[in-house]
């Protein structure tokens, strides 16, 4: 199994397949073991967060979720 991918952190990519097809954004994270990338603004997920010191109100946070590595294409 190779550790090399066609995208790296900071690259501009476009989603070419799946529910988020056509969205463009910057790569935030690359997980080679799971063949996934996290693209800014492409797959926004909502997560319930309990009250804590860091987040005193709790509530629902929006965060970027992973997309399959084969579903993204590097854009110049």
Backbone torsions as a table, in degrees:
resi	resn	phi	psi	omega
1	UNK	NA	131.9	-176.2
2	UNK	-90.5	148.7	176.9
3	UNK	-95.9	4.1	-176.3
4	UNK	-93.1	135.1	176.8
5	UNK	-127.1	165.4	-179.4
6	UNK	-84.8	-5.7	176.5
7	UNK	-129.7	156.4	175.8
8	UNK	-138.9	171.3	-177.5
9	UNK	-60.7	132.3	179.1
10	UNK	97.5	-11.5	179.5
11	UNK	-72.9	149.7	172.5
12	UNK	-87.8	127.5	-178.5
13	UNK	-132.0	162.6	175.1
14	UNK	-125.5	137.8	177.4
15	UNK	-80.3	125.0	-174.2
16	UNK	-108.0	-3.9	-179.4
17	UNK	-153.4	158.1	176.8
18	UNK	93.8	-170.6	-176.3
19	UNK	-67.2	-19.9	-174.9
20	UNK	-107.6	22.1	-178.0
21	UNK	-56.2	133.7	177.9
22	UNK	97.0	-15.9	180.0
23	UNK	-75.7	143.9	178.3
24	UNK	-121.1	150.2	178.6
25	UNK	-176.9	-176.9	-179.0
26	UNK	-97.9	140.8	178.0
27	UNK	-74.1	122.9	178.8
28	UNK	-95.5	-32.2	-175.5
29	UNK	-154.3	145.3	175.9
30	UNK	-125.6	122.6	177.4
31	UNK	-110.8	99.8	-175.1
32	UNK	-69.5	-37.9	-178.4
33	UNK	-61.3	-39.6	-178.5
34	UNK	-97.2	-0.2	-176.4
35	UNK	53.1	51.4	-179.6
36	UNK	-131.7	151.0	173.2
37	UNK	-129.7	151.0	175.0
38	UNK	-108.2	120.0	-177.8
39	UNK	-110.4	130.9	-177.9
40	UNK	-62.8	120.6	175.1
41	UNK	80.3	-1.2	-176.7
42	UNK	-83.8	-47.0	-178.5
43	UNK	-128.8	88.8	-177.5
44	UNK	-86.8	123.3	-179.3
45	UNK	-112.6	149.7	176.7
46	UNK	-103.0	137.2	-177.7
47	UNK	-131.2	128.3	176.6
48	UNK	-77.6	130.9	-177.0
49	UNK	-124.7	127.7	178.3
50	UNK	-74.2	167.6	177.2
51	UNK	-66.1	140.1	178.6
52	UNK	-156.2	179.8	177.9
53	UNK	-65.3	-40.5	-179.9
54	UNK	-70.6	-32.9	-177.7
55	UNK	-130.8	82.5	-171.9
56	UNK	-64.6	-25.0	-179.5
57	UNK	-89.4	-20.7	-175.3
58	UNK	70.5	-153.5	175.3
59	UNK	108.8	-155.3	-175.3
60	UNK	-113.0	124.6	177.6
61	UNK	-104.4	147.9	173.9
62	UNK	-104.1	130.5	178.9
63	UNK	-139.6	157.9	-179.0
64	UNK	-79.9	135.5	-179.6
65	UNK	-104.8	166.7	-177.5
66	UNK	-78.1	154.1	176.3
67	UNK	-129.3	149.3	178.1
68	UNK	-60.9	138.0	-177.3
69	UNK	-59.4	-33.2	-178.7
70	UNK	-74.0	-11.1	-178.1
71	UNK	-94.9	6.8	178.4
72	UNK	-121.1	150.0	179.7
73	UNK	-129.7	135.2	-179.9
74	UNK	-70.5	133.7	179.3
75	UNK	-117.2	140.3	-177.8
76	UNK	-79.5	NA	NA
